[in-house]
Amino acid sequence: MNAVTAARFGIEESLLAALPTHLESAPVVGRLRPALAYVAKLAATPDRITPSDAEAVLSAGWFEKPPHDAVSICGRSNLTNRLISGDYFETSGERLAEGGYAGLADLL
């Protein structure tokens, strides 16, 4: 579902595939890399997030609002994905691309 949605927004499938396992070598803008690493760690091991993780994002040139936005998006995405997966809802990347996560509210 995420690959279809990303493709609709012009993100190459190879980039999306590389991010979870090869973030350090994925072709992303330099200051985006620490933000993506922060979100990846937050999604996988939220109990291991430390102030130094947030500092790495801020040191890359982000202000406080973008890291907060990233945390909010990560949390909402994780919750929505678990609700959809856990309840076996049928949805598609096309539906997500057109209506966003808000468009999935009817399913929840």
C-alpha positions as CSV (number, residue, x, y, z in Angstrom):
1,M,0.0,0.0,0.0
2,N,2.8,2.5,0.9
3,A,4.7,1.8,-2.3
4,V,1.6,2.6,-4.4
5,T,1.0,5.8,-2.5
6,A,4.6,6.9,-2.7
7,A,4.6,6.2,-6.5
8,R,1.6,8.4,-6.9
9,F,3.6,11.2,-5.3
10,G,6.6,10.7,-7.5
11,I,8.8,8.7,-5.1
12,E,10.7,6.0,-6.7
13,E,10.0,2.5,-5.5
14,S,13.8,1.8,-5.2
15,L,14.1,4.7,-2.7
16,L,11.2,3.4,-0.6
17,A,12.6,-0.1,-0.6
18,A,16.1,1.2,0.5
19,L,15.0,3.3,3.4
20,P,14.2,0.6,6.0
21,T,17.5,-1.2,5.6
22,H,19.9,1.2,3.9
23,L,19.1,4.6,5.2
24,E,22.8,5.6,5.4
25,S,23.2,5.1,1.7
26,A,19.7,5.9,0.4
27,P,19.6,8.8,-2.0
28,V,17.9,11.4,0.3
29,V,18.8,15.0,0.9
30,G,21.4,15.2,3.7
31,R,19.4,17.0,6.3
32,L,16.5,14.6,5.8
33,R,18.6,11.6,6.8
34,P,18.7,12.3,10.6
35,A,14.9,13.0,10.6
36,L,14.2,9.7,8.8
37,A,16.6,7.9,11.2
38,Y,14.7,9.4,14.1
39,V,11.4,8.3,12.8
40,A,12.7,4.8,12.0
41,K,14.0,4.4,15.5
42,L,10.8,5.8,17.0
43,A,8.7,3.3,15.0
44,A,10.9,0.3,15.7
45,T,12.1,1.0,19.3
46,P,10.3,3.9,20.9
47,D,11.6,3.1,24.3
48,R,15.2,3.7,23.1
49,I,14.6,7.3,21.9
50,T,16.9,9.7,23.8
51,P,17.5,13.4,23.8
52,S,20.6,12.9,21.6
53,D,18.4,11.4,18.9
54,A,16.3,14.6,18.8
55,E,19.5,16.7,19.0
56,A,20.8,15.0,15.8
57,V,17.6,16.2,14.0
58,L,17.9,19.7,15.3
59,S,21.7,19.8,14.6
60,A,20.9,19.0,10.9
61,G,19.2,22.3,10.6
62,W,15.6,21.5,11.6
63,F,13.7,23.6,14.1
64,E,11.6,22.1,16.8
65,K,8.4,22.0,14.9
66,P,9.5,19.6,12.1
67,P,10.7,16.9,14.6
68,H,7.4,17.3,16.5
69,D,5.6,16.9,13.2
70,A,7.6,13.8,12.4
71,V,6.7,12.3,15.7
72,S,3.0,13.0,15.2
73,I,3.0,11.6,11.7
74,C,4.9,8.5,12.8
75,G,2.5,7.9,15.7
76,R,-0.6,8.4,13.6
77,S,0.7,6.2,10.8
78,N,1.6,3.4,13.2
79,L,-1.8,3.6,14.9
80,T,-3.7,3.6,11.6
81,N,-1.6,0.8,10.1
82,R,-2.2,-1.4,13.1
83,L,-5.9,-0.7,13.1
84,I,-6.2,-1.5,9.4
85,S,-4.0,-4.6,9.6
86,G,-5.5,-5.9,12.9
87,D,-9.0,-5.6,11.7
88,Y,-8.1,-6.9,8.2
89,F,-9.6,-4.0,6.3
90,E,-9.2,-4.1,2.6
91,T,-7.7,-0.9,1.3
92,S,-5.3,0.2,-1.4
93,G,-2.5,2.6,-2.0
94,E,-4.7,4.4,-4.6
95,R,-7.3,5.1,-1.9
96,L,-4.6,6.3,0.5
97,A,-3.0,8.5,-2.2
98,E,-6.3,10.1,-3.0
99,G,-7.9,10.5,0.4
100,G,-4.9,10.4,2.7
101,Y,-5.1,8.8,6.1
102,A,-8.2,10.9,6.8
103,G,-9.9,9.1,3.9
104,L,-9.5,5.8,5.8
105,A,-11.6,7.1,8.6
106,D,-14.7,5.4,7.2
107,L,-13.0,2.1,7.6
108,L,-12.2,2.7,11.3
